[in-house]
Amino acid sequence: MYLALQVVQLICALGVIATVLLQSGRSAGLSGSISGGAETFLGKRGLDDQLAKASAVFSLLFMVLTFSMTLLK
């Protein structure tokens, strides 16, 4: 049981790392302001929103697993 929780926690940790690294930066500079309309048109903001939601889900699941594993130990 504890080993299965550790495996799921490892998967969640890798998911948090991957989703955070795949998100674009908040300060894109001048090039971000110029190409902002193209990104909205091409759906880049939709991908960033999905990655933000996925990172929130992964981090919440990671915290719940960490607390539950602490109580089980």
Phi, psi and omega in degrees: 000311181294323179294321178296320177294324178294321179294316179295323179294321177297319178296319178295321179296317177294325176295319177297314181299314183294316183290326178290320180289334180279345180286148178279157182290157179282327181257089182275353178077201183292323181293330178289327180285327180286316184269011181298320179294321179293323179293321178293320180294321183274354175091019180292324178296326178297320178292319178296322178295319178294321178292324178294318178294319180294321179292326176294319179293315179298318182290322177295316178296322178297316180294318179296318178295321179296315179294319180291324178291328176295320179288329181283332185287000000 
